[in-house]
Amino acid sequence: MKIISFSDYTDALAATRMPWMERYYAMYSSVLGGVVTDPVLMQAPLDDHLVHRGDGVFDTFKCVGRAAYNLDAHLGRLMRSAEAIALAWPGGVGDIREIVLQTLAVAGRDDCLCRVILARGPGGFGVSPYESPRPALYVVVYAAGTLFMTAHPGGGRAMRSGVPVKSGNWATFKHCNYLPNAQVKREAVDGGCDFAFTYDPLGFLAEGATENAGIVTPLRELLFPKPNHILSGTTMLRVMRLAEALLTDGTLARIAFADISESDVRGASEMLVVGTTLDVASACVYDGAPVGDGRPGPVGTRLNALLAQDIAENSALRTPY
């Protein structure tokens, strides 16, 4: 077995470079005390409780035209998530915001995604959070993929997941234990689908691996699951606000949170899937059967366009860097 010395370490790191790393643009690490732009240097210490216990919280937002979209909503949710696990950053949300914007400036990309991770920090391999003397902050800027409906203009395929929904408040904030989410995504891929959705213990629709889902009923109602067993996605909340324009012109009769059964999903006119990386996608097949007429519907199509316009033009929600 080769022993790698301190002086050999950078050479060993260089040998780990892989093609997909070209999509990683910049990373801030409070452990290092600055920003790195070489992907092989984008590392987190193994003794950070984030790594071996999943002890941390995160949030991800998109940037379009050198502006972060809905940044304060994402950072607000990050801080609420941190509070839920008794984790605090010494400089508060203002300090994190400034670090995020500086990291985005170093990355220098017009369009990208940015993930902010507030971790328990290094300190050992035990389970107690008090083992870590101080928290750690990581900010990663990376490439945004092609929007789902651009890549799949005919819509996506969805299925029911067999993974149990997260219990209690564990579903309602964004912590770094995403093993259940990863298993939901595995099911979708293995089942030849784009999305898989969990159901709560009462049999009502919950959420996907990283997405919120809703339906448009034959009565022209836009419904999303009640927040009991889901993460209240920033995109979902924004879409519901934008959908008010469809109430005004009569396209929709109602917008609400509701208990949505699987029979409601099967009888829906449209099934919408929303998220930061997706915008608004249409799931046109559910468990092998068409949703509505099996094509992207008017509500999903219009909401996707309204959200794209909001991202590009709403100066109140765009933070330049």
C-alpha positions as CSV (number, residue, x, y, z in Angstrom):
1,M,0.0,0.0,0.0
2,K,1.4,3.4,-1.0
3,I,1.9,5.9,1.8
4,I,1.1,9.4,0.5
5,S,3.1,12.2,2.2
6,F,2.0,15.8,2.6
7,S,4.3,16.8,-0.2
8,D,2.8,14.0,-2.5
9,Y,-0.8,15.0,-1.7
10,T,-1.4,17.5,-4.4
11,D,-0.1,15.1,-7.0
12,A,-2.4,12.4,-5.7
13,L,-5.4,14.9,-5.9
14,A,-4.5,15.8,-9.5
15,A,-4.8,12.1,-10.4
16,T,-8.4,12.1,-9.2
17,R,-9.5,14.7,-11.8
18,M,-12.5,13.4,-13.8
19,P,-14.4,14.8,-16.8
20,W,-17.6,15.7,-14.8
21,M,-15.6,18.0,-12.6
22,E,-15.6,20.6,-15.4
23,R,-19.1,21.4,-14.2
24,Y,-17.8,22.6,-10.8
25,Y,-16.9,26.2,-10.9
26,A,-16.0,27.4,-7.4
27,M,-16.2,26.4,-3.7
28,Y,-16.0,28.4,-0.6
29,S,-14.9,26.5,2.5
30,S,-14.7,28.1,6.0
31,V,-12.3,25.3,6.9
32,L,-9.9,26.5,4.3
33,G,-10.8,30.1,4.8
34,G,-11.4,31.0,1.2
35,V,-12.5,30.0,-2.3
36,V,-11.0,27.4,-4.5
37,T,-11.7,27.1,-8.3
38,D,-9.8,23.8,-9.0
39,P,-12.4,21.0,-8.6
40,V,-9.9,18.6,-7.1
41,L,-9.5,21.0,-4.2
42,M,-13.2,21.0,-3.4
43,Q,-13.1,18.8,-0.4
44,A,-14.8,18.5,3.0
45,P,-13.0,17.0,6.0
46,L,-13.9,13.4,6.7
47,D,-14.3,14.2,10.4
48,D,-16.9,16.9,9.6
49,H,-20.1,15.5,11.1
50,L,-21.8,16.5,7.8
51,V,-19.9,13.6,6.2
52,H,-20.3,10.7,8.6
53,R,-23.6,11.7,10.3
54,G,-25.4,13.8,7.8
55,D,-25.4,16.5,10.5
56,G,-26.0,19.7,8.5
57,V,-28.5,21.6,6.4
58,F,-28.4,23.0,2.9
59,D,-30.3,24.9,0.3
60,T,-29.9,25.3,-3.5
61,F,-30.9,28.2,-5.8
62,K,-30.4,29.1,-9.4
63,C,-28.7,32.0,-11.0
64,V,-29.7,33.4,-14.4
65,G,-28.0,36.4,-16.1
66,R,-25.5,36.9,-13.3
67,A,-28.2,37.3,-10.7
68,A,-29.3,34.9,-7.9
69,Y,-33.0,34.2,-8.0
70,N,-35.1,34.3,-4.9
71,L,-31.9,34.3,-2.8
72,D,-33.4,35.6,0.4
73,A,-36.2,33.0,0.4
74,H,-33.6,30.2,0.1
75,L,-31.3,31.6,2.8
76,G,-34.3,32.2,5.1
77,R,-35.2,28.5,4.7
78,L,-31.6,27.5,5.3
79,M,-31.6,29.4,8.6
80,R,-34.9,27.9,9.7
81,S,-33.5,24.4,8.8
82,A,-30.4,25.2,10.9
83,E,-32.5,26.3,13.8
84,A,-34.4,23.1,13.7
85,I,-31.2,21.1,14.5
86,A,-29.7,23.8,16.9
87,L,-27.1,24.8,14.4
88,A,-26.0,28.5,14.1
89,W,-23.5,30.4,12.0
90,P,-21.6,33.0,14.1
91,G,-22.0,35.7,11.5
92,G,-25.7,35.1,10.9
93,V,-27.5,35.1,7.6
94,G,-26.0,38.4,6.5
95,D,-22.5,36.9,6.6
96,I,-23.6,33.9,4.7
97,R,-25.3,36.1,2.0
98,E,-22.1,38.0,1.5
99,I,-20.0,34.9,1.2
100,V,-22.4,33.5,-1.3
101,L,-22.3,36.5,-3.5
102,Q,-18.5,36.7,-3.3
103,T,-18.2,33.0,-4.3
104,L,-20.6,33.6,-7.2
105,A,-18.5,36.5,-8.3
106,V,-15.3,34.4,-8.2
107,A,-17.1,31.7,-10.3
108,G,-17.9,34.3,-12.8
109,R,-20.7,32.5,-14.6
110,D,-23.9,34.0,-16.0
111,D,-26.0,30.9,-15.4
112,C,-25.4,28.3,-12.7
113,L,-26.6,26.6,-9.6
114,C,-25.4,27.4,-6.1
115,R,-25.6,25.1,-3.0
116,V,-25.0,26.5,0.5
117,I,-24.2,23.9,3.1
118,L,-24.1,24.7,6.8
119,A,-22.5,21.8,8.6
120,R,-21.8,20.8,12.2
121,G,-18.1,21.0,11.4
122,P,-15.0,18.9,12.0
123,G,-14.3,17.5,15.4
124,G,-14.2,13.7,15.4
125,F,-16.1,10.5,14.5
126,G,-18.6,10.3,17.3
127,V,-22.3,11.0,17.2
128,S,-22.6,13.9,19.6
129,P,-22.9,17.3,17.9
130,Y,-21.0,18.8,20.8
131,E,-17.9,17.0,19.5
132,S,-17.5,19.7,16.9
133,P,-16.2,23.0,18.3
134,R,-17.5,25.2,15.5
135,P,-19.7,24.9,12.4
136,A,-18.5,24.8,8.9
137,L,-19.8,26.6,5.8
138,Y,-19.5,25.3,2.3
139,V,-20.7,27.2,-0.8
140,V,-20.5,25.3,-4.2
141,V,-21.2,26.9,-7.6
142,Y,-21.8,24.4,-10.4
143,A,-23.3,24.1,-13.8
144,A,-27.1,24.2,-14.3
145,G,-28.4,21.5,-16.5
146,T,-30.9,21.8,-19.4
147,L,-34.4,22.5,-18.1
148,F,-36.6,19.4,-18.0
149,M,-39.3,20.6,-20.5
150,T,-36.6,21.8,-22.9
151,A,-35.1,18.3,-22.9
152,H,-38.5,16.6,-22.7
153,P,-41.0,18.7,-24.6
154,G,-43.5,15.8,-24.5
155,G,-43.4,15.7,-20.7
156,G,-42.2,13.2,-18.2
157,R,-43.1,9.8,-16.7
158,A,-43.9,9.4,-13.1
159,M,-44.6,6.5,-10.7
160,R,-45.5,5.8,-7.1
161,S,-42.6,5.2,-4.8
162,G,-42.4,2.5,-2.2
163,V,-40.1,4.4,0.0
164,P,-41.7,5.5,3.3
165,V,-42.3,9.2,3.7
166,K,-40.1,11.0,6.1
167,S,-41.8,11.2,9.5
168,G,-42.9,14.3,11.4
169,N,-41.0,17.5,11.0
170,W,-38.0,15.7,9.4
171,A,-39.8,16.2,6.1
172,T,-40.4,19.9,6.6
173,F,-36.8,21.2,6.7
174,K,-33.8,20.7,4.4
175,H,-31.3,18.6,6.3
176,C,-28.4,16.7,4.7
177,N,-29.6,13.1,5.4
178,Y,-31.0,12.5,1.9
179,L,-30.7,8.7,1.9
180,P,-34.6,8.3,1.6
181,N,-34.5,10.8,-1.3
182,A,-31.7,9.0,-3.0
183,Q,-33.7,5.8,-2.8
184,V,-36.8,7.5,-4.3
185,K,-34.6,8.6,-7.3
186,R,-33.2,5.1,-7.6
187,E,-36.7,3.7,-7.8
188,A,-37.6,6.1,-10.6
189,V,-34.5,5.4,-12.6
190,D,-34.9,1.6,-12.2
191,G,-38.5,1.9,-13.1
192,G,-37.8,3.8,-16.3
193,C,-39.4,7.0,-15.0
194,D,-38.3,10.6,-14.5
195,F,-40.0,11.0,-11.2
196,A,-41.2,8.9,-8.3
197,F,-43.5,10.2,-5.6
198,T,-44.0,9.2,-2.0
199,Y,-47.4,9.0,-0.1
200,D,-48.0,9.8,3.5
201,P,-49.4,7.2,6.0
202,L,-52.9,8.2,5.2
203,G,-52.4,7.6,1.5
204,F,-52.0,11.2,0.4
205,L,-49.5,12.5,-2.1
206,A,-46.3,13.8,-0.5
207,E,-43.2,14.6,-2.6
208,G,-40.5,13.3,-4.9
209,A,-36.8,12.9,-4.5
210,T,-36.1,16.6,-4.8
211,E,-39.4,17.9,-6.3
212,N,-42.8,19.0,-5.2
213,A,-45.8,17.7,-7.1
214,G,-49.3,19.0,-7.6
215,I,-52.3,18.4,-9.8
216,V,-54.8,20.3,-11.9
217,T,-58.3,18.7,-11.3
218,P,-61.1,18.5,-13.9
219,L,-62.7,21.3,-11.9
220,R,-59.8,23.6,-12.8
221,E,-58.3,23.5,-9.3
222,L,-54.5,23.7,-8.8
223,L,-53.7,21.6,-5.7
224,F,-50.5,20.9,-3.9
225,P,-50.1,18.6,-0.9
226,K,-50.6,20.0,2.6
227,P,-47.2,20.7,4.2
228,N,-47.5,18.0,6.9
229,H,-45.1,15.6,5.2
230,I,-43.4,17.7,2.6
231,L,-40.8,20.4,2.2
232,S,-42.5,23.6,1.3
233,G,-40.4,24.3,-1.8
234,T,-39.6,27.8,-2.7
235,T,-40.4,27.1,-6.3
236,M,-43.8,25.6,-5.3
237,L,-44.7,28.6,-3.3
238,R,-43.6,31.0,-6.0
239,V,-45.6,29.0,-8.6
240,M,-48.7,29.2,-6.5
241,R,-48.3,33.0,-6.3
242,L,-47.8,33.3,-10.1
243,A,-50.8,31.0,-10.7
244,E,-53.1,33.8,-9.3
245,A,-52.9,35.3,-12.8
246,L,-54.7,32.2,-14.0
247,L,-57.5,32.8,-11.5
248,T,-58.0,36.2,-12.9
249,D,-58.5,35.0,-16.5
250,G,-60.6,32.0,-15.5
251,T,-58.1,29.3,-16.5
252,L,-58.1,28.2,-12.8
253,A,-61.0,28.2,-10.4
254,R,-59.0,27.6,-7.2
255,I,-55.5,27.3,-5.9
256,A,-55.0,25.5,-2.6
257,F,-53.1,23.0,-0.4
258,A,-55.1,19.8,-0.1
259,D,-55.1,16.1,0.7
260,I,-54.5,14.5,-2.7
261,S,-55.2,10.8,-3.0
262,E,-53.7,8.5,-5.6
263,S,-57.1,8.3,-7.3
264,D,-57.0,12.1,-7.5
265,V,-53.7,11.9,-9.3
266,R,-55.0,9.2,-11.7
267,G,-58.0,11.4,-12.5
268,A,-56.2,14.7,-12.8
269,S,-56.2,16.8,-15.9
270,E,-52.5,17.6,-15.4
271,M,-49.7,16.6,-13.0
272,L,-47.1,19.3,-12.3
273,V,-43.6,18.7,-10.9
274,V,-41.8,21.8,-9.6
275,G,-38.4,22.5,-8.3
276,T,-35.3,24.7,-8.5
277,T,-33.6,22.8,-11.2
278,L,-36.9,21.9,-13.1
279,D,-39.0,25.1,-13.0
280,V,-42.4,23.6,-13.9
281,A,-42.5,20.2,-15.6
282,S,-45.5,18.2,-16.7
283,A,-45.7,14.5,-15.8
284,C,-47.9,13.1,-18.6
285,V,-47.7,9.5,-17.6
286,Y,-48.3,8.1,-14.1
287,D,-47.7,4.4,-13.4
288,G,-48.0,3.6,-17.1
289,A,-51.3,5.4,-17.7
290,P,-51.7,8.8,-19.3
291,V,-52.4,11.9,-17.2
292,G,-55.2,13.8,-18.8
293,D,-54.8,13.5,-22.6
294,G,-51.1,12.4,-22.1
295,R,-49.7,15.7,-23.2
296,P,-48.4,18.8,-21.4
297,G,-51.5,20.8,-20.4
298,P,-52.2,24.5,-20.6
299,V,-51.7,25.2,-16.9
300,G,-48.3,23.6,-16.6
301,T,-47.2,25.2,-19.9
302,R,-48.3,28.7,-18.8
303,L,-46.9,28.4,-15.3
304,N,-43.5,27.3,-16.7
305,A,-43.5,30.4,-19.0
306,L,-44.5,32.7,-16.1
307,L,-41.8,31.3,-13.9
308,A,-39.1,31.7,-16.5
309,Q,-40.2,35.3,-17.0
310,D,-40.1,35.9,-13.3
311,I,-36.6,34.4,-13.0
312,A,-35.3,36.6,-15.8
313,E,-37.1,39.8,-15.2
314,N,-38.3,40.2,-11.6
315,S,-35.8,42.7,-10.2
316,A,-37.3,42.3,-6.7
317,L,-36.2,38.7,-6.6
318,R,-32.9,39.0,-8.6
319,T,-29.7,39.7,-6.6
320,P,-26.8,40.6,-8.9
321,Y,-23.3,39.4,-8.1
